Amino acid sequence: MDQAMEESMYGALETVNDPELNVDIVNLGLVYGVDLDEQGVATVTMTLTSMGCPLAGTIADEVKRALADLPEVKETEVNIVWSPPWTKDKMSRYAKIALGVADN
C-alpha cells in the first residue's frame, strides 16, 4: 500500500467520531494502523478508550462505512486490540484541546 492510499484511509477515518467524546478516532489516537491488500480488503487495527465501551460495534460499523467510500476498498475488517492500552498521551494536540486536557 502506498503512502497516498494510507493517507486517504486515515482521512476517511477522521470522519468517524467517538460518540461519547465527539472527537474523531484518529485524533483520539485510537487507530494504531491501516492496511489494504491487493484484493481491496482493508484492515484497521485500533483500540477503544475502555474495554467495556458499549459503543464498540457502532464505532466498528462507522469505520467500515467511512472506508467503503474509497473506491479501492472492497471490504473492511476492524481488529480491536487492547495492547498497547490507550492513554490520553496518544491523542493529538487538537483532541487534547477539544477535550480540555491540553498540556501547557
Contacts in CASP RR format, 6 or more apart in sequence:
PFRMAT RR
TARGET T0000
AUTHOR 0000-0000-0000
METHOD contacts of the structure
MODEL  1
MDQAMEESMYGALETVNDPELNVDIVNLGLVYGVDLDEQGVATVTMTLTS
MGCPLAGTIADEVKRALADLPEVKETEVNIVWSPPWTKDKMSRYAKIALG
VADN
1 34 0 8 1.000
1 35 0 8 1.000
1 36 0 8 1.000
5 36 0 8 1.000
5 72 0 8 1.000
6 34 0 8 1.000
8 70 0 8 1.000
8 72 0 8 1.000
9 34 0 8 1.000
9 36 0 8 1.000
9 42 0 8 1.000
9 44 0 8 1.000
9 67 0 8 1.000
9 70 0 8 1.000
9 73 0 8 1.000
10 26 0 8 1.000
10 31 0 8 1.000
10 34 0 8 1.000
11 26 0 8 1.000
12 66 0 8 1.000
12 67 0 8 1.000
12 69 0 8 1.000
12 70 0 8 1.000
13 24 0 8 1.000
13 25 0 8 1.000
13 26 0 8 1.000
13 31 0 8 1.000
13 34 0 8 1.000
13 44 0 8 1.000
13 63 0 8 1.000
13 66 0 8 1.000
13 67 0 8 1.000
14 24 0 8 1.000
14 25 0 8 1.000
14 26 0 8 1.000
14 27 0 8 1.000
15 24 0 8 1.000
15 66 0 8 1.000
16 24 0 8 1.000
16 25 0 8 1.000
16 26 0 8 1.000
16 59 0 8 1.000
16 62 0 8 1.000
16 63 0 8 1.000
16 66 0 8 1.000
17 23 0 8 1.000
17 24 0 8 1.000
17 25 0 8 1.000
17 62 0 8 1.000
18 24 0 8 1.000
18 25 0 8 1.000
18 28 0 8 1.000
18 30 0 8 1.000
18 49 0 8 1.000
18 55 0 8 1.000
18 59 0 8 1.000
19 55 0 8 1.000
19 58 0 8 1.000
19 59 0 8 1.000
20 49 0 8 1.000
20 55 0 8 1.000
21 28 0 8 1.000
21 49 0 8 1.000
21 99 0 8 1.000
22 98 0 8 1.000
23 91 0 8 1.000
23 94 0 8 1.000
23 95 0 8 1.000
23 98 0 8 1.000
23 99 0 8 1.000
25 31 0 8 1.000
25 46 0 8 1.000
25 59 0 8 1.000
25 63 0 8 1.000
26 92 0 8 1.000
27 91 0 8 1.000
27 92 0 8 1.000
27 94 0 8 1.000
27 95 0 8 1.000
27 98 0 8 1.000
28 49 0 8 1.000
28 86 0 8 1.000
28 90 0 8 1.000
28 91 0 8 1.000
28 92 0 8 1.000
28 95 0 8 1.000
29 86 0 8 1.000
29 90 0 8 1.000
29 91 0 8 1.000
29 92 0 8 1.000
29 95 0 8 1.000
30 46 0 8 1.000
30 47 0 8 1.000
30 48 0 8 1.000
30 49 0 8 1.000
30 86 0 8 1.000
30 90 0 8 1.000
31 44 0 8 1.000
31 45 0 8 1.000
31 46 0 8 1.000
32 45 0 8 1.000
32 46 0 8 1.000
32 47 0 8 1.000
32 81 0 8 1.000
32 84 0 8 1.000
33 44 0 8 1.000
33 45 0 8 1.000
33 46 0 8 1.000
34 42 0 8 1.000
34 43 0 8 1.000
34 44 0 8 1.000
34 45 0 8 1.000
35 42 0 8 1.000
35 43 0 8 1.000
36 42 0 8 1.000
36 43 0 8 1.000
36 72 0 8 1.000
36 73 0 8 1.000
37 43 0 8 1.000
39 74 0 8 1.000
40 72 0 8 1.000
40 73 0 8 1.000
40 74 0 8 1.000
40 75 0 8 1.000
41 74 0 8 1.000
41 75 0 8 1.000
41 76 0 8 1.000
41 77 0 8 1.000
42 67 0 8 1.000
42 70 0 8 1.000
42 73 0 8 1.000
42 75 0 8 1.000
42 76 0 8 1.000
42 77 0 8 1.000
43 76 0 8 1.000
43 77 0 8 1.000
43 79 0 8 1.000
44 63 0 8 1.000
44 67 0 8 1.000
44 76 0 8 1.000
44 77 0 8 1.000
44 78 0 8 1.000
44 79 0 8 1.000
45 79 0 8 1.000
45 81 0 8 1.000
46 63 0 8 1.000
46 78 0 8 1.000
46 79 0 8 1.000
46 80 0 8 1.000
46 81 0 8 1.000
47 80 0 8 1.000
47 81 0 8 1.000
47 82 0 8 1.000
47 84 0 8 1.000
47 85 0 8 1.000
47 86 0 8 1.000
48 56 0 8 1.000
48 59 0 8 1.000
48 80 0 8 1.000
48 86 0 8 1.000
49 86 0 8 1.000
51 82 0 8 1.000
53 59 0 8 1.000
56 80 0 8 1.000
60 78 0 8 1.000
60 80 0 8 1.000
63 76 0 8 1.000
63 78 0 8 1.000
64 76 0 8 1.000
64 78 0 8 1.000
67 73 0 8 1.000
67 76 0 8 1.000
68 76 0 8 1.000
88 96 0 8 1.000
88 101 0 8 1.000
91 99 0 8 1.000
91 101 0 8 1.000
93 102 0 8 1.000
96 102 0 8 1.000
96 103 0 8 1.000
END
